[in-house]
Structure formats: C-alpha cells, structure tokens
Amino acid sequence: MKRVLAGYMLSQFVPAHFTREDAQKLTHLMLAFGQIDDGAIYTGHMTGLDQIEQIRQWNPNLKILLSLVGKEEGSFSDGSATEAGRRKIAQSCVETVKKFGLDGVDLDWEYPCCPENFIKARPEDKQNFTLLCREIRNAFDAAFPQHRLLTIAAGADRYYIENTQMDLVQLYLDLVFVMTYDLRCGFHTLTGHHTNLYTVTGDLNRTSGDAAVRLFEQAGVPKNKIVLGAAMYSRKWEHVQDRNHGFLQLTESAGGYGPNYDELVESYINKNGYVRYWDDEAKAPWLFNGSTFISYDDPESIRCKCEYVKQRDLAGLFYWEHGGDSTRQLLRAMADNLSEA
C-alpha cells in the first residue's frame, strides 16, 4: 500500500518554501489556517491559496486541504452547538472547497471540552464534535460527485479520547492526524522528549507516539486512518540543572518553542557547546549545553517512526510544519523510509 506522507504548511510559506520536489514527495498538503468566523470560513488573511494551481501541476495526485481553526474563542464550541450552526459551517466548507478547488478540509479543534487552550468549551462539545463531522461529511457527499476529504488534527493523549467519541467520529473521517508532538510543551516544567516514539522508563509523563496510537486504536479508530506525527521544530527548557545531561529534570520554566530544525542544523547540533544525545528507548534525540535542554526530531528518529508506521500498518506519517526545515533532511528521510522498496 502507498503510505500517507502529509505536511501542514502555513500559507505564507507557499511561494518561498514549497518546491516541485516537495510536492512530488507528499500525498497530502494541509494549508494552515483558514478560520471559522461565526460559522463561515474566512481566508482573507492567507497568502498562498493562489499557488494551488501551480502545486497541482507539480503533482496532480497530491490532495490539498484547508486546515481550519476557530477565529474566536467560541468559534468551534458555539458554532457546533446547534443544528443550524453545524449546517452553516458545513455549507461554508462546501463553498470554500468549490471556490479554491480543494480536495477537502481538515478540522483543528484544540480541543473539544477543554478550555485550557484559550477557547470556549462545554461538556456537550463531545457529542457536538461528532455531529459537526457528520454534517460536513453529508454536505460533501451531497455537493460533490467525487469524494471530498474530511480529516482532523487530534490531541495525542487520553484527554482527547475521553472528550470525543472517536468510534463514531471516525466514521465520517478519511484520516486522523494524531499530533504526536508537543507531548511536552508550555504546560510542562519537567524536561523530556516532545515528539518521542516510545515512553521512557522513569518518566512521570507517560505520553509517546506509540501510547497515543494504541489509545486511538482502543477507542475504535482503524489503523488505516491513523497518521503518526513528526515535528520540524523543537521545544526547549532553560536554566536546567546539569544532571543526567539535562534529561528528566524539573525546571522553573515550561517548555517553550525552540529553534526550527534548519536552525538546529546550522547552530546547535554538536555546535556552540550543545551536545546531541540519543535515547534508544524513546527513539528520540535531545541537545544539552549544560543549562538548556532541547527536544526535537531528526533523520534517525524519523526513520524509527517510519519503521513503526510500516510495522503497525498505520496509514502513514505527517509533520508540522513545512517551513521548519529548509535543509529538506527531514522530508527526505520521511519519503525514503516510508517507501516499501
């Protein structure tokens, strides 16, 4: 089977950072982000949508989707709370797909029932998310003679499973992009891997790509719809104790965004006092210079993720975000290692 190799790309990076070779490696491209604004899809702030025709010439088989977030705090929760609201969003999805000649939409609701991410949330989000996906699926099927894609970006831990009905939601979806990155982020003061494949012995935070995949399988999502996530950016912690090479150390600050991968290659990996370490249990690298800890994906961890995808017979691999690696090392590693040859 041909594996999914999908990438999210901020639309303003399209002209400068996306090439024919990139397009030919990918199966799916999600343009980020359209915004749901009072039930209507807003794209006026996006600058790359006029490049869609060029991208299709480079790879006619590439599926191009618009990834959607809420413009306001209540855009998803309020918009999906009523049948009329869900119908309005679904109809706007149909109109937007027609307008730009897209292959579908991707919903990035982070996260149903969860107000932590600066959004409005209600307990009914759990059921309303299912109803919204059903409404969009039905609207697509009614409006287009050819199948249009509906996908989601999903949180990679138990909170997401418990706050959604994935056994029902998946019925209306083509793919589930499980965001197996930011497993450590601004909520965490304990250093560690943010996009590790396996859980590490002794880590209080039990999240990993493998753990997330198993949760989604147990929740009723078929393997052929699960897409594992990779990162083209890092997370970093500063003022870390010089112990255990900075790994699994409590700090006073949370894990903020670190350099993108191309910046890591240029100035950090075994440079300027930073030493690269490899965790063979997690299948993940990290950097430490005595006080700053950086977690990231590299070609070795990408190879391990690709092998895992093939061993577990998952749909494929995706990444956030395309502009993070001008070296193309990570995308090349994904394309080479996902190949069945």
Secondary structure, DSSP 4 states (H G I P E B T S, - for coil): -PPEEEEEEEGGGHHHH--HHHHHH-SEEEEEEEEEETTEEE-TT-S-GGGHHHHHHH-TT-EEEEEEEESSTTHHHHHTSSHHHHHHHHHHHHHHHHHHT-SEEEE--S-TT-GGGSS---TTHHHHHHHHHHHHHHHHHHH-SS--EEEEEEESSHHHHHTS-HHHHGGG-SEEEEE-S-SSSTT--B---SS-SSPPTT-S----HHHHHHHHHHTT--GGGEEEEEESEEEEE-S--SSGGGTT-B-SS--EEEEEHHHHHHHTTT-TT-EEEEETTTTEEEEESSS-EEE---HHHHHHHHHHHHHHT-SEEEEE-GGG-TT-HHHHHHHHHH---
